[in-house]
Amino acid sequence: MNDVRIRPKKTNYETDSPHSIDFFQLPEIIDEENYDELTADKIYVYKATLLSNVKFTVQDVETKPQAVTFDTTTREIDLAGGQKIANSKAIVIGERIGKQWYIARELKVGGEVLDG
């Protein structure tokens, strides 16, 4: 019987686009009065702050909210996103494809966000 070894695809660093994921915090850019003017078919640009040392406190979410601690860096970057997170001050996962950052998803932690 032959010993078959499957090796992973090699990464070509000259042709494959760089890919990484980071955590960002979005500012509150829309006030309550203008919130109704947001539309789902528009893209909004946020000045997002890169976070470091992001940690999730594992708790029983039925009785206590899950807490998030993080350190804020001085690096800001423009991220694009829809109406859903325009007023949330959310922490989002940003995914970098090529030279552009995209919002991959919003974190649903169900509790307090603590600036650690």
N, CA, C and O atoms as a GROMACS GRO file, in nm:
protein
  464
    1MET      N    1   0.084  -0.118   0.000
    1MET     CA    2   0.000   0.000   0.000
    1MET      C    3   0.089   0.125   0.000
    1MET      O    4   0.185   0.135   0.076
    2ASN      N    5   0.054   0.218  -0.085
    2ASN     CA    6   0.133   0.340  -0.096
    2ASN      C    7   0.101   0.435   0.018
    2ASN      O    8  -0.014   0.448   0.062
    3ASP      N    9   0.204   0.502   0.064
    3ASP     CA   10   0.186   0.605   0.167
    3ASP      C   11   0.161   0.737   0.095
    3ASP      O   12   0.254   0.802   0.048
    4VAL      N   13   0.035   0.776   0.087
    4VAL     CA   14  -0.002   0.897   0.013
    4VAL      C   15  -0.002   1.015   0.109
    4VAL      O   16  -0.067   1.013   0.213
    5ARG      N   17   0.071   1.117   0.071
    5ARG     CA   18   0.077   1.237   0.154
    5ARG      C   19   0.020   1.353   0.073
    5ARG      O   20   0.064   1.378  -0.039
    6ILE      N   21  -0.076   1.422   0.130
    6ILE     CA   22  -0.134   1.538   0.062
    6ILE      C   23  -0.074   1.663   0.126
    6ILE      O   24  -0.086   1.684   0.246
    7ARG      N   25  -0.009   1.743   0.045
    7ARG     CA   26   0.049   1.864   0.102
    7ARG      C   27  -0.038   1.984   0.068
    7ARG      O   28  -0.101   1.987  -0.037
    8PRO      N   29  -0.041   2.081   0.156
    8PRO     CA   30  -0.124   2.198   0.130
    8PRO      C   31  -0.072   2.280   0.013
    8PRO      O   32   0.046   2.274  -0.023
    9LYS      N   33  -0.162   2.358  -0.044
    9LYS     CA   34  -0.125   2.446  -0.155
    9LYS      C   35  -0.019   2.545  -0.108
    9LYS      O   36  -0.030   2.603   0.000
   10LYS      N   37   0.082   2.562  -0.190
   10LYS     CA   38   0.186   2.658  -0.156
   10LYS      C   39   0.133   2.799  -0.178
   10LYS      O   40   0.056   2.824  -0.271
   11THR      N   41   0.176   2.888  -0.093
   11THR     CA   42   0.138   3.028  -0.109
   11THR      C   43   0.242   3.096  -0.195
   11THR      O   44   0.362   3.088  -0.168
   12ASN      N   45   0.196   3.164  -0.298
   12ASN     CA   46   0.286   3.242  -0.382
   12ASN      C   47   0.280   3.385  -0.332
   12ASN      O   48   0.182   3.456  -0.356
   13TYR      N   49   0.384   3.429  -0.264
   13TYR     CA   50   0.382   3.561  -0.200
   13TYR      C   51   0.386   3.675  -0.300
   13TYR      O   52   0.358   3.790  -0.264
   14GLU      N   53   0.420   3.647  -0.425
   14GLU     CA   54   0.422   3.752  -0.526
   14GLU      C   55   0.286   3.770  -0.592
   14GLU      O   56   0.252   3.881  -0.633
   15THR      N   57   0.208   3.663  -0.602
   15THR     CA   58   0.081   3.675  -0.674
   15THR      C   59  -0.042   3.664  -0.584
   15THR      O   60  -0.146   3.722  -0.617
   16ASP      N   61  -0.033   3.591  -0.472
   16ASP     CA   62  -0.150   3.578  -0.384
   16ASP      C   63  -0.170   3.708  -0.305
   16ASP      O   64  -0.074   3.768  -0.257
   17SER      N   65  -0.296   3.749  -0.294
   17SER     CA   66  -0.322   3.874  -0.222
   17SER      C   67  -0.305   3.854  -0.072
   17SER      O   68  -0.342   3.749  -0.020
   18PRO      N   69  -0.249   3.954  -0.002
   18PRO     CA   70  -0.235   3.942   0.143
   18PRO      C   71  -0.371   3.932   0.209
   18PRO      O   72  -0.468   3.992   0.162
   19HIS      N   73  -0.380   3.857   0.316
   19HIS     CA   74  -0.508   3.832   0.380
   19HIS      C   75  -0.489   3.832   0.531
   19HIS      O   76  -0.405   3.759   0.583
   20SER      N   77  -0.565   3.913   0.601
   20SER     CA   78  -0.556   3.913   0.747
   20SER      C   79  -0.688   3.961   0.806
   20SER      O   80  -0.770   4.021   0.738
   21ILE      N   81  -0.705   3.933   0.933
   21ILE     CA   82  -0.826   3.972   1.004
   21ILE      C   83  -0.786   4.049   1.129
   21ILE      O   84  -0.693   4.008   1.199
   22ASP      N   85  -0.854   4.159   1.156
   22ASP     CA   86  -0.827   4.239   1.276
   22ASP      C   87  -0.957   4.285   1.338
   22ASP      O   88  -1.063   4.281   1.275
   23PHE      N   89  -0.947   4.330   1.463
   23PHE     CA   90  -1.062   4.384   1.535
   23PHE      C   91  -1.055   4.537   1.532
   23PHE      O   92  -0.948   4.595   1.554
   24PHE      N   93  -1.169   4.599   1.506
   24PHE     CA   94  -1.177   4.745   1.504
   24PHE      C   95  -1.294   4.790   1.588
   24PHE      O   96  -1.391   4.716   1.608
   25GLN      N   97  -1.286   4.914   1.639
   25GLN     CA   98  -1.401   4.974   1.704
   25GLN      C   99  -1.448   5.089   1.617
   25GLN      O  100  -1.370   5.171   1.572
   26LEU      N  101  -1.579   5.092   1.595
   26LEU     CA  102  -1.638   5.198   1.514
   26LEU      C  103  -1.685   5.311   1.604
   26LEU      O  104  -1.737   5.286   1.713
   27PRO      N  105  -1.668   5.435   1.560
   27PRO     CA  106  -1.719   5.547   1.639
   27PRO      C  107  -1.868   5.564   1.617
   27PRO      O  108  -1.925   5.510   1.522
   28GLU      N  109  -1.930   5.640   1.705
   28GLU     CA  110  -2.072   5.673   1.686
   28GLU      C  111  -2.076   5.795   1.595
   28GLU      O  112  -2.046   5.906   1.639
   29ILE      N  113  -2.112   5.775   1.470
   29ILE     CA  114  -2.104   5.885   1.374
   29ILE      C  115  -2.240   5.944   1.339
   29ILE      O  116  -2.247   6.052   1.280
   30ILE      N  117  -2.347   5.875   1.372
   30ILE     CA  118  -2.481   5.922   1.338
   30ILE      C  119  -2.556   5.949   1.468
   30ILE      O  120  -2.562   5.863   1.555
   31ASP      N  121  -2.613   6.068   1.481
   31ASP     CA  122  -2.689   6.095   1.604
   31ASP      C  123  -2.832   6.046   1.588
   31ASP      O  124  -2.875   6.011   1.479
   32GLU      N  125  -2.904   6.042   1.699
   32GLU     CA  126  -3.039   5.985   1.701
   32GLU      C  127  -3.134   6.055   1.605
   32GLU      O  128  -3.221   5.990   1.546
   33GLU      N  129  -3.120   6.186   1.589
   33GLU     CA  130  -3.213   6.261   1.504
   33GLU      C  131  -3.202   6.220   1.358
   33GLU      O  132  -3.302   6.217   1.286
   34ASN      N  133  -3.082   6.189   1.314
   34ASN     CA  134  -3.060   6.156   1.173
   34ASN      C  135  -3.064   6.006   1.144
   34ASN      O  136  -3.046   5.965   1.030
   35TYR      N  137  -3.088   5.926   1.247
   35TYR     CA  138  -3.081   5.781   1.228
   35TYR      C  139  -3.186   5.731   1.129
   35TYR      O  140  -3.159   5.638   1.053
   36ASP      N  141  -3.304   5.792   1.129
   36ASP     CA  142  -3.410   5.749   1.037
   36ASP      C  143  -3.375   5.778   0.891
   36ASP      O  144  -3.435   5.719   0.801
   37GLU      N  145  -3.279   5.868   0.869
   37GLU     CA  146  -3.241   5.902   0.732
   37GLU      C  147  -3.147   5.799   0.670
   37GLU      O  148  -3.123   5.802   0.549
   38LEU      N  149  -3.093   5.710   0.751
   38LEU     CA  150  -3.005   5.607   0.697
   38LEU      C  151  -3.083   5.511   0.610
   38LEU      O  152  -3.197   5.475   0.642
   39THR      N  153  -3.023   5.470   0.501
   39THR     CA  154  -3.090   5.375   0.413
   39THR      C  155  -3.004   5.251   0.396
   39THR      O  156  -2.881   5.258   0.400
   40ALA      N  157  -3.070   5.140   0.378
   40ALA     CA  158  -3.000   5.012   0.370
   40ALA      C  159  -2.919   4.997   0.242
   40ALA      O  160  -2.826   4.916   0.236
   41ASP      N  161  -2.954   5.073   0.138
   41ASP     CA  162  -2.884   5.054   0.011
   41ASP      C  163  -2.764   5.146  -0.005
   41ASP      O  164  -2.707   5.155  -0.114
   42LYS      N  165  -2.724   5.214   0.102
   42LYS     CA  166  -2.607   5.301   0.094
   42LYS      C  167  -2.492   5.242   0.174
   42LYS      O  168  -2.512   5.168   0.269
   43ILE      N  169  -2.371   5.278   0.132
   43ILE     CA  170  -2.251   5.238   0.204
   43ILE      C  171  -2.202   5.361   0.281
   43ILE      O  172  -2.192   5.470   0.225
   44TYR      N  173  -2.171   5.341   0.408
   44TYR     CA  174  -2.119   5.449   0.491
   44TYR      C  175  -1.974   5.418   0.526
   44TYR      O  176  -1.938   5.302   0.546
   45VAL      N  177  -1.892   5.523   0.534
   45VAL     CA  178  -1.751   5.506   0.566
   45VAL      C  179  -1.728   5.550   0.709
   45VAL      O  180  -1.771   5.658   0.750
   46TYR      N  181  -1.660   5.466   0.785
   46TYR     CA  182  -1.633   5.492   0.926
   46TYR      C  183  -1.483   5.506   0.946
   46TYR      O  184  -1.404   5.438   0.881
   47LYS      N  185  -1.444   5.594   1.036
   47LYS     CA  186  -1.305   5.602   1.080
   47LYS      C  187  -1.291   5.506   1.196
   47LYS      O  188  -1.326   5.539   1.309
   48ALA      N  189  -1.241   5.386   1.170
   48ALA     CA  190  -1.236   5.281   1.271
   48ALA      C  191  -1.099   5.277   1.338
   48ALA      O  192  -0.997   5.306   1.275
   49THR      N  193  -1.098   5.243   1.466
   49THR     CA  194  -0.975   5.234   1.544
   49THR      C  195  -0.935   5.088   1.560
   49THR      O  196  -1.015   5.004   1.602
   50LEU      N  197  -0.810   5.058   1.528
   50LEU     CA  198  -0.760   4.922   1.544
   50LEU      C  199  -0.745   4.890   1.692
   50LEU      O  200  -0.695   4.972   1.769
   51LEU      N  201  -0.788   4.770   1.731
   51LEU     CA  202  -0.778   4.726   1.870
   51LEU      C  203  -0.670   4.618   1.882
   51LEU      O  204  -0.641   4.547   1.786
   52SER      N  205  -0.614   4.608   2.000
   52SER     CA  206  -0.518   4.501   2.027
   52SER      C  207  -0.553   4.433   2.158
   52SER      O  208  -0.631   4.487   2.237
   53ASN      N  209  -0.497   4.317   2.181
   53ASN     CA  210  -0.520   4.239   2.304
   53ASN      C  211  -0.669   4.221   2.333
   53ASN      O  212  -0.713   4.238   2.446
   54VAL      N  213  -0.746   4.187   2.230
   54VAL     CA  214  -0.890   4.167   2.248
   54VAL      C  215  -0.913   4.033   2.317
   54VAL      O  216  -0.866   3.929   2.270
   55LYS      N  217  -0.986   4.038   2.429
   55LYS     CA  218  -1.014   3.916   2.505
   55LYS      C  219  -1.161   3.912   2.540
   55LYS      O  220  -1.221   4.014   2.576
   56PHE      N  221  -1.219   3.794   2.531
   56PHE     CA  222  -1.359   3.774   2.566
   56PHE      C  223  -1.366   3.699   2.697
   56PHE      O  224  -1.302   3.595   2.714
   57THR      N  225  -1.443   3.752   2.791
   57THR     CA  226  -1.461   3.686   2.919
   57THR      C  227  -1.571   3.581   2.904
   57THR      O  228  -1.685   3.614   2.871
   58VAL      N  229  -1.537   3.457   2.928
   58VAL     CA  230  -1.634   3.350   2.914
   58VAL      C  231  -1.720   3.345   3.040
   58VAL      O  232  -1.670   3.319   3.149
   59GLN      N  233  -1.848   3.372   3.023
   59GLN     CA  234  -1.942   3.371   3.134
   59GLN      C  235  -2.068   3.299   3.089
   59GLN      O  236  -2.087   3.272   2.971
   60ASP      N  237  -2.151   3.270   3.183
   60ASP     CA  238  -2.283   3.214   3.152
   60ASP      C  239  -2.369   3.327   3.097
   60ASP      O  240  -2.415   3.412   3.173
   61VAL      N  241  -2.391   3.329   2.967
   61VAL     CA  242  -2.462   3.440   2.905
   61VAL      C  243  -2.609   3.444   2.943
   61VAL      O  244  -2.677   3.543   2.918
   62GLU      N  245  -2.659   3.337   3.004
   62GLU     CA  246  -2.798   3.338   3.050
   62GLU      C  247  -2.814   3.427   3.173
   62GLU      O  248  -2.919   3.489   3.192
   63THR      N  249  -2.711   3.434   3.255
   63THR     CA  250  -2.721   3.511   3.380
   63THR      C  251  -2.637   3.637   3.380
   63THR      O  252  -2.671   3.734   3.447
   64LYS      N  253  -2.526   3.638   3.304
   64LYS     CA  254  -2.438   3.754   3.301
   64LYS      C  255  -2.402   3.786   3.156
   64LYS      O  256  -2.389   3.695   3.074
   65PRO      N  257  -2.386   3.914   3.125
   65PRO     CA  258  -2.341   3.947   2.989
   65PRO      C  259  -2.195   3.909   2.969
   65PRO      O  260  -2.116   3.905   3.064
   66GLN      N  261  -2.161   3.880   2.845
   66GLN     CA  262  -2.022   3.851   2.813
   66GLN      C  263  -1.947   3.982   2.801
   66GLN      O  264  -1.995   4.075   2.736
   67ALA      N  265  -1.831   3.992   2.861
   67ALA     CA  266  -1.753   4.115   2.858
   67ALA      C  267  -1.639   4.103   2.758
   67ALA      O  268  -1.589   3.994   2.731
   68VAL      N  269  -1.601   4.216   2.703
   68VAL     CA  270  -1.489   4.222   2.610
   68VAL      C  271  -1.390   4.323   2.664
   68VAL      O  272  -1.428   4.434   2.701
   69THR      N  273  -1.264   4.286   2.670
   69THR     CA  274  -1.160   4.381   2.708
   69THR      C  275  -1.065   4.396   2.590
   69THR      O  276  -1.043   4.302   2.514
   70PHE      N  277  -1.008   4.515   2.577
   70PHE     CA  278  -0.916   4.540   2.467
   70PHE      C  279  -0.832   4.662   2.497
   70PHE      O  280  -0.863   4.740   2.588
   71ASP      N  281  -0.726   4.678   2.422
   71ASP     CA  282  -0.645   4.799   2.425
   71ASP      C  283  -0.669   4.873   2.295
   71ASP      O  284  -0.682   4.812   2.189
   72THR      N  285  -0.675   5.005   2.303
   72THR     CA  286  -0.695   5.088   2.185
   72THR      C  287  -0.559   5.131   2.131
   72THR      O  288  -0.472   5.174   2.206
   73THR      N  289  -0.541   5.119   2.002
   73THR     CA  290  -0.417   5.165   1.939
   73THR      C  291  -0.439   5.304   1.881
   73THR      O  292  -0.550   5.357   1.885
   74THR      N  293  -0.335   5.362   1.828
   74THR     CA  294  -0.346   5.494   1.765
   74THR      C  295  -0.372   5.483   1.615
   74THR      O  296  -0.383   5.584   1.547
   75ARG      N  297  -0.383   5.360   1.564
   75ARG     CA  298  -0.403   5.342   1.420
   75ARG      C  299  -0.550   5.352   1.384
   75ARG      O  300  -0.633   5.277   1.437
   76GLU      N  301  -0.582   5.443   1.295
   76GLU     CA  302  -0.719   5.456   1.244
   76GLU      C  303  -0.719   5.425   1.096
   76GLU      O  304  -0.621   5.449   1.025
   77ILE      N  305  -0.830   5.371   1.051
   77ILE     CA  306  -0.841   5.333   0.910
   77ILE      C  307  -0.987   5.350   0.868
   77ILE      O  308  -1.078   5.337   0.950
   78ASP      N  309  -1.009   5.377   0.740
   78ASP     CA  310  -1.146   5.389   0.690
   78ASP      C  311  -1.200   5.251   0.657
   78ASP      O  312  -1.139   5.174   0.584
   79LEU      N  313  -1.317   5.220   0.714
   79LEU     CA  314  -1.387   5.096   0.682
   79LEU      C  315  -1.524   5.132   0.627
   79LEU      O  316  -1.585   5.230   0.669
   80ALA      N  317  -1.571   5.052   0.533
   80ALA     CA  318  -1.703   5.076   0.476
   80ALA      C  319  -1.802   4.976   0.532
   80ALA      O  320  -1.769   4.859   0.553
   81GLY      N  321  -1.924   5.022   0.557
   81GLY     CA  322  -2.027   4.933   0.609
   81GLY      C  323  -2.164   4.988   0.584
   81GLY      O  324  -2.180   5.104   0.544
   82GLY      N  325  -2.264   4.906   0.607
   82GLY     CA  326  -2.401   4.946   0.581
   82GLY      C  327  -2.469   5.012   0.699
   82GLY      O  328  -2.406   5.043   0.800
   83GLN      N  329  -2.598   5.034   0.683
   83GLN     CA  330  -2.679   5.105   0.780
   83GLN      C  331  -2.685   5.034   0.915
   83GLN      O  332  -2.698   5.099   1.018
   84LYS      N  333  -2.675   4.902   0.913
   84LYS     CA  334  -2.697   4.822   1.034
   84LYS      C  335  -2.606   4.862   1.150
   84LYS      O  336  -2.649   4.861   1.265
   85ILE      N  337  -2.481   4.896   1.121
   85ILE     CA  338  -2.389   4.927   1.229
   85ILE      C  339  -2.349   5.074   1.234
   85ILE      O  340  -2.250   5.109   1.298
   86ALA      N  341  -2.425   5.159   1.167
   86ALA     CA  342  -2.387   5.299   1.159
   86ALA      C  343  -2.390   5.371   1.293
   86ALA      O  344  -2.314   5.465   1.313
   87ASN      N  345  -2.475   5.329   1.383
   87ASN     CA  346  -2.489   5.400   1.510
   87ASN      C  347  -2.459   5.310   1.629
   87ASN      O  348  -2.510   5.334   1.739
   88SER      N  349  -2.379   5.208   1.610
   88SER     CA  350  -2.369   5.107   1.715
   88SER      C  351  -2.246   5.116   1.803
   88SER      O  352  -2.243   5.054   1.909
   89LYS      N  353  -2.144   5.192   1.764
   89LYS     CA  354  -2.015   5.189   1.832
   89LYS      C  355  -1.968   5.045   1.848
   89LYS      O  356  -1.910   5.008   1.950
   90ALA      N  357  -1.995   4.965   1.749
   90ALA     CA  358  -1.970   4.822   1.756
   90ALA      C  359  -1.821   4.790   1.743
   90ALA      O  360  -1.743   4.869   1.689
   91ILE      N  361  -1.786   4.675   1.793
   91ILE     CA  362  -1.657   4.616   1.759
   91ILE      C  363  -1.684   4.524   1.640
   91ILE      O  364  -1.774   4.441   1.644
   92VAL      N  365  -1.605   4.540   1.537
   92VAL     CA  366  -1.625   4.460   1.418
   92VAL      C  367  -1.496   4.388   1.382
   92VAL      O  368  -1.387   4.430   1.420
   93ILE      N  369  -1.511   4.279   1.310
   93ILE     CA  370  -1.396   4.209   1.256
   93ILE      C  371  -1.375   4.260   1.114
   93ILE      O  372  -1.464   4.248   1.030
   94GLY      N  373  -1.259   4.317   1.089
   94GLY     CA  374  -1.226   4.365   0.956
   94GLY      C  375  -1.138   4.264   0.885
   94GLY      O  376  -1.043   4.212   0.943
   95GLU      N  377  -1.170   4.238   0.761
   95GLU     CA  378  -1.092   4.143   0.683
   95GLU      C  379  -1.022   4.217   0.571
   95GLU      O  380  -1.085   4.291   0.495
   96ARG      N  381  -0.892   4.197   0.560
   96ARG     CA  382  -0.815   4.265   0.456
   96ARG      C  383  -0.792   4.170   0.340
   96ARG      O  384  -0.733   4.063   0.355
   97ILE      N  385  -0.839   4.213   0.224
   97ILE     CA  386  -0.820   4.136   0.101
   97ILE      C  387  -0.749   4.229   0.003
   97ILE      O  388  -0.802   4.334  -0.034
   98GLY      N  389  -0.632   4.190  -0.037
   98GLY     CA  390  -0.552   4.281  -0.119
   98GLY      C  391  -0.510   4.399  -0.034
   98GLY      O  392  -0.456   4.381   0.075
   99LYS      N  393  -0.533   4.519  -0.083
   99LYS     CA  394  -0.495   4.639  -0.008
   99LYS      C  395  -0.614   4.705   0.059
   99LYS      O  396  -0.599   4.812   0.118
  100GLN      N  397  -0.732   4.644   0.054
  100GLN     CA  398  -0.853   4.705   0.107
  100GLN      C  399  -0.901   4.630   0.231
  100GLN      O  400  -0.887   4.508   0.242
  101TRP      N  401  -0.958   4.706   0.324
  101TRP     CA  402  -1.021   4.646   0.442
  101TRP      C  403  -1.171   4.640   0.420
  101TRP      O  404  -1.231   4.733   0.366
  102TYR      N  405  -1.232   4.532   0.462
  102TYR     CA  406  -1.377   4.514   0.455
  102TYR      C  407  -1.427   4.473   0.593
  102TYR      O  408  -1.355   4.407   0.668
  103ILE      N  409  -1.550   4.511   0.626
  103ILE     CA  410  -1.608   4.465   0.750
  103ILE      C  411  -1.659   4.324   0.727
  103ILE      O  412  -1.747   4.302   0.644
  104ALA      N  413  -1.604   4.230   0.801
  104ALA     CA  414  -1.645   4.092   0.783
  104ALA      C  415  -1.771   4.062   0.863
  104ALA      O  416  -1.865   4.003   0.810
  105ARG      N  417  -1.774   4.102   0.989
  105ARG     CA  418  -1.895   4.081   1.068
  105ARG      C  419  -1.889   4.163   1.196
  105ARG      O  420  -1.782   4.202   1.242
  106GLU      N  421  -2.005   4.186   1.250
  106GLU     CA  422  -2.019   4.256   1.378
  106GLU      C  423  -2.019   4.153   1.489
  106GLU      O  424  -2.077   4.045   1.474
  107LEU      N  425  -1.954   4.185   1.598
  107LEU     CA  426  -1.950   4.092   1.711
  107LEU      C  427  -2.076   4.103   1.794
  107LEU      O  428  -2.117   4.213   1.831
  108LYS      N  429  -2.137   3.991   1.823
  108LYS     CA  430  -2.257   3.987   1.907
  108LYS      C  431  -2.215   3.934   2.042
  108LYS      O  432  -2.210   3.812   2.063
  109VAL      N  433  -2.185   4.024   2.135
  109VAL     CA  434  -2.137   3.978   2.264
  109VAL      C  435  -2.244   3.987   2.372
  109VAL      O  436  -2.228   3.929   2.479
  110GLY      N  437  -2.352   4.057   2.345
  110GLY     CA  438  -2.465   4.059   2.437
  110GLY      C  439  -2.439   4.127   2.568
  110GLY      O  440  -2.512   4.103   2.664
  111GLY      N  441  -2.338   4.209   2.577
  111GLY     CA  442  -2.311   4.272   2.705
  111GLY      C  443  -2.229   4.397   2.692
  111GLY      O  444  -2.228   4.464   2.589
  112GLU      N  445  -2.162   4.426   2.798
  112GLU     CA  446  -2.089   4.550   2.813
  112GLU      C  447  -1.955   4.540   2.740
  112GLU      O  448  -1.890   4.435   2.742
  113VAL      N  449  -1.915   4.650   2.678
  113VAL     CA  450  -1.784   4.656   2.615
  113VAL      C  451  -1.694   4.736   2.707
  113VAL      O  452  -1.720   4.853   2.733
  114LEU      N  453  -1.589   4.673   2.756
  114LEU     CA  454  -1.500   4.736   2.852
  114LEU      C  455  -1.371   4.776   2.782
  114LEU      O  456  -1.310   4.694   2.714
  115ASP      N  457  -1.330   4.900   2.799
  115ASP     CA  458  -1.203   4.945   2.744
  115ASP      C  459  -1.095   4.910   2.844
  115ASP      O  460  -1.083   4.974   2.949
  116GLY      N  461  -1.015   4.807   2.811
  116GLY     CA  462  -0.920   4.753   2.907
  116GLY      C  463  -0.792   4.826   2.911
  116GLY      O  464  -0.703   4.790   2.988
   0.00000   0.00000   0.00000
